[in-house]
C-alpha cells in the first residue's frame, strides 16, 4: 500500500453556477486539508458529521492499493479552515465541486452525502460517478411522520451543553425505534471527536436540504445509493433517491448508519461499482 500523503487542496473559484440548483453560488477560493491514500483513478471521499475524513474512511484504506483515495476534511474538521459562518452543506458543495478538478469519482457519507449531491449538480461534467450513503435529506420525505419527528427532535437539541452530551443526544434522534442504544462515547472525547462535535453543534440543520433532483436527473454519470438497513426513514430516503434518479441501490447491514465501517462488504460493492463505470 502506498504511503499516505497529506496536502492542502487550494480550491479555485472555478465551479460553474447551475441555475437549477437553489441558492448555490460560485465556489470561493479556500484551502481544505486532503489526505491522499494510494494511486490510480481519483476517488474523492467526503465524510459526515462529528467524525472527520480519516475516522470515517479508515476501513477503505485497502482500496488504496488500486485507487487514489482523496480523503477531504470538511470545513471545521482536521486542519481545514473553519466555515464562513457555520458548517453548511451548500458551502461544502462548493468546496467539493472545486475539489473534483478535471474529474473524479465522488463518494459522500451522511451530511457529506448531501454536500456531494449538491456538488454533483453544480459540476456534473467533473463527476465520473456518484456514490452516496444515507444522506439525511429528510425533506425528501416531508409529511412522513417519522421523518418529520427526526427533524423536530434535532431542532430541539440543546447547543449549550458539552460536546459529548450533544453527540449522545444527536445519535438518539437517528436511532430506530426498538434498536439497541448507541455505544457510549469515550469520556473525555478525543480531540478529533471534540472538534467534530463542536462543528456539528453549530451546523446548518440537515432538514434544510432541498436535494436538486431536477438538475441531477439531467446528469448522465452512474449513481449508487447505499444504506445500512437499520432505520425506515433512511431506507425511505435512499429508496426515493433510487426512484427519482434511477440509481443503483445496495443495502449493506452490520454498522447501522456508518455503512463504510463495515469494511469489506462496503468496499466490495463500491469497487464493483467503480469498475463498472
C-alpha positions, 0 to 999 in steps of 0.5 A, a space after each residue: 500500500 502506498 504511503 499516505 500523503 497529506 496536502 492542502 487542496 487550494 480550491 479555485 473559484 472555478 465551479 460553474 453556477 447551475 441555475 437549477 440548483 437553489 441558492 448555490 453560488 460560485 465556489 470561493 477560493 479556500 484551502 481544505 486539508 486532503 489526505 491522499 491514500 494510494 494511486 490510480 483513478 481519483 476517488 474523492 471521499 467526503 465524510 459526515 458529521 462529528 467524525 472527520 475524513 480519516 475516522 470515517 474512511 479508515 476501513 477503505 484504506 485497502 482500496 488504496 492499493 488500486 485507487 487514489 483515495 482523496 480523503 477531504 476534511 470538511 470545513 471545521 474538521 482536521 486542519 481545514 479552515 473553519 466555515 464562513 459562518 457555520 458548517 453548511 452543506 451548500 458551502 461544502 458543495 462548493 468546496 467539493 465541486 472545486 475539489 473534483 478538478 478535471 474529474 473524479 469519482 465522488 463518494 459522500 457519507 451522511 451530511 457529506 452525502 448531501 454536500 456531494 449531491 449538491 456538488 454533483 449538480 453544480 459540476 456534473 461534467 467533473 463527476 465520473 460517478 456518484 456514490 452516496 450513503 444515507 444522506 439525511 435529506 429528510 425533506 425528501 420525505 416531508 409529511 412522513 411522520 417519522 421523518 418529520 419527528 427526526 427533524 423536530 427532535 434535532 431542532 430541539 437539541 440543546 447547543 449549550 451543553 458539552 460536546 459529548 452530551 450533544 453527540 449522545 443526544 444527536 445519535 438518539 434522534 437517528 436511532 430506530 425505534 426498538 434498536 439497541 442504544 448507541 455505544 457510549 462515547 469515550 469520556 473525555 472525547 478525543 480531540 478529533 471527536 471534540 472538534 467534530 462535535 463542536 462543528 456539528 453543534 453549530 451546523 446548518 440543520 440537515 432538514 434544510 436540504 432541498 436535494 436538486 433532483 431536477 438538475 441531477 436527473 439531467 446528469 448522465 454519470 452512474 449513481 449508487 445509493 447505499 444504506 445500512 438497513 437499520 432505520 425506515 426513514 433512511 431506507 425511505 430516503 435512499 429508496 426515493 433517491 433510487 426512484 427519482 434518479 434511477 440509481 443503483 441501490 445496495 443495502 449493506 447491514 452490520 454498522 447501522 448508519 456508518 455503512 463504510 465501517 463495515 469494511 469489506 462488504 462496503 468496499 466490495 460493492 463500491 469497487 464493483 461499482 467503480 469498475 463498472 463505470 
